[in-house]
Structure formats: structure tokens, C-alpha cells
Amino acid sequence: MWFLRRLTRLNREEAVLAFALVYAFATVFLIPGTLLNVGAGALFGPVVGYFAVALGSMLGAAAAFFLGRTCFTQWVERKAKTNRYFIAVQRVLGTSERTGKIVLHS
């Protein structure tokens, strides 16, 4: 731990950016972030740690969205066509008019 603290004191901005990228990777691959959250607070302090986690989670969410909309769209569509829960939701939603109402209510 002392090594990481020393590294963050020497290159604080780079360490925060590297931490945010690691957090983004963890977000995309569904790795629980509890230990990363605690580690950010221990390494950078509560305020800077909060912003490092916020940056990492936003980058991870954006990356997951991008990957889902580009690379994995066909895979998800194939899985959804054979999954009984997705079929039931699609049957209930029906038209896009209902979908909009459900999104507004949630």
C-alpha cells in the first residue's frame, strides 16, 4: 500500500486517470466496484477518490453502451429471440407507444 501512496504523490493526475481507466474496465466487464471505491478513497482521499470513481464509472458506462450498440447488437438480438422472458416483455410492450410510457414511468 505504501508503494501506491508514494506513486500517487509523485504523479497524482496520471494515477487518477489510470485508476479511472481501471474502474471503467471493471464496469464494462461487470466486476464489482466496492473494493475499488474503498481503494480510491484510501489512495486519493474522499474528494479526489469520489471524482476518480465518478469518471471511471461514466467512462465504463459509455464504453459498455458503445460496445452494446455496435459490436454486440446481433448477439443480443439472437439471445433475446430465444429467451422466454424477453419474449414475454416484447409481447407486453407491443408498440413503441407503450414503450415510451413505460420508460417515463420508470
Number of C-alpha atoms within 10 A of each C-alpha: 9 8 8 11 14 12 14 16 13 11 10 16 12 12 19 22 14 14 21 25 19 16 27 26 19 17 21 17 11 11 12 11 15 9 9 18 17 15 16 23 18 13 22 19 12 14 10 15 22 16 16 24 25 16 19 24 22 15 19 23 16 15 16 19 13 12 13 14 12 10 10 13 11 12 10 12 11 10 11 14 12 10 10 11 11 14 13 11 10 14 10 11 15 11 10 9 9 12 14 11 11 11 8 8 7 5
